[in-house]
Amino acid sequence: MTGRLHSIQSLGAVDGPGLRAVAFLQGCPLRCAYCHNPDTWDPAGGVTVTGGEPLFQAAFVEELFTILQGEGVHTALDTSCTGDLAAAARVLDHTNLVLADLKFLTEEDYAKYCRGSLSRVEAFLRLTEQMGVPLWIRHVVVPGLTDGEAHIRALGEKASSFRNLQKIELLPFRKLCLEKYRAMGIPFPLESVPEMDEAACEELARILPDL
């Protein structure tokens, strides 16, 4: 017996007593005027694997995507672009779309804020280009950190250098995770940083090149 799963919410507070894991199934014959989940209407749907970092479990994602594509299901990989390139290539063989989180534009910032490497990210992005996998680049806009106009222009130039790019998304910085950090007793490094204004983020998006 198999089913089509839209998504899982790990900390649902409104769908039953207490905090619950909530499974959203794909497909609905109704079209309610007040529906909160229109993305679940289409019974075909698709599957996005995110994390954490999906490429940290590349063999699992490869097998999952192989099965999904065999059933005609669209597959999307939401990744921070960090992992073994050979293993990543095997995942990309069965990936219909890559949602790439390009966090910073210098090695220094990647090392400081992510403990990561820009060159590794760029190598993965070039791999998606070589393999012809459609690419969306996403970037979190953080006040005082990644919200400068010059920075956004540079982001647009970098993203546009990839021939498989279809879309650039600017995501306003939010602190919805703050309660998780507090519950786990982990300090949130950007706790004192204000959330990004939605309208200001939309204005910055106008700087980006048309695709």
Secondary structure, DSSP 4 states (H G I P E B T S, - for coil): ----EEEEEEEESSSSSSSEEEEEES--S---TT-S-GGG--SS-EEEE-SS-GGGGHHHHHHHHHHHHHTT-EEEEEE-S-S-HHHHHHHHTT-SEEEEE---SSHHHHHHHHS--HHHHHHHHHHHHHHT--EEEEEEE-TTTT--HHHHHHHHHHHHTSTTEEEEEEEE---TTHHHHHHHT---TTTTSPPPPHHHHHHHHTTSPP-
